[in-house]
Amino acid sequence: MGAQMAGRLVGTGAQVTVYNRAAAKAEPLRALGARVATTPAEVSAECDVVFAMLSDPRASLAVATEGPDCVVAGIHRRGPQSGPFTYVDCSTVDEQTGEAVGSAIGEAMKGARGGGFLAAPVSGGWRDCRDGTLLFLCGGTQAAYDAACGPHGLDAMGRRSWRIGDTPGDAARAKLMLQVMMGNMIGTLAEMMSLAKAAGLDEGNVLEVLGESAMANDLCKAKGQLMLKGDYKPNFQVYLQQKDLRLALQLADDLGVPAPISAASNAQYIRARQMGHANHDFAAVRKAYDAAPSDSPPEGRDD
């Protein structure tokens, strides 16, 4: 996802500097015209707007705040002639992580004019990013939001963005609402497909009927085809969807809201991970229903 985002920015003609924790992954961007940095600090020291896309809360916090080469360290190295600095974290994280990163960035920028921290988690996969159709749910100051948008920013990578609220927590909570719906919907689709197969039905026919019904939607159509073909090349991976459901369940627990459907879906994504599908598309939750068949038929009822 981060590589696709950077590629979109390079395509706008902007001067783009990139960093990846796995250095080799940044080389294709060098070929496109980006400059490759060796540390996060190098990026934040020289770039006025920095976009981060990381896999989980731990990585988001580490890259931004930990060690002598982190983003915060680079902010401290910025010269007096540098312009306002804005850090935009597009990762899907819990609100505590977003607030911690935002606080560290704010402290490093204390007294600086403009800019700031913006949490901007995305809705969409890497193909949507490639096509410039991501959705951004943003939380932060108006100044940070304005700096992040525009033809060399969020507008180049997505088709719409919203400033949900003033804090990173606002954006984090809003993004998790979408992940609850998406994870549960595709988990339910997998369950339906498995049941259809067990009932001796043609799964393709069932999908076709679903596509003409009141429940039809583009996501189920696309993921249903992946399940039908057993084609799980990743757009959005199982481990990422399960991580998001885990964060949503933690939020539900913190707020005292029961979330039994999400808990059940989360368990099936965990099972898919255990079966070796962590890095496959999250439609591979369908595999969690492929239990070994019993050697004997189901027992009859006595009543």
Buried (B, 14 or more C-beta within 10 A) or exposed (E): BBBBBBBBBBEBEBEBBBBBEEEEEBEEBEEBEBBBBEBBBBBBBBBBBBBBBBBBBEBBBBBBBBEEBBBBBBBEEBEEEBBBBBBBBBBBBBBBBBBBBBEBBBEBBEEBEBBBBBBBBBBBBBEBBBBBBBBBBBBBBEBBBBBBBEEBBBBBBBBEBBBBBEBBBBBBBBBBEBBBEBBBBBBBBBBBBBEBBEEEEEBEEBBEEBBEEEEEEEEBBEBBEBBBEEEBEBBBBBBBBBBBBBBBBBBBEEEEEEBEEBBEBBBBBBBBBEBEBBEBBBBBBBBBBEEEEEEEEEEEEEE
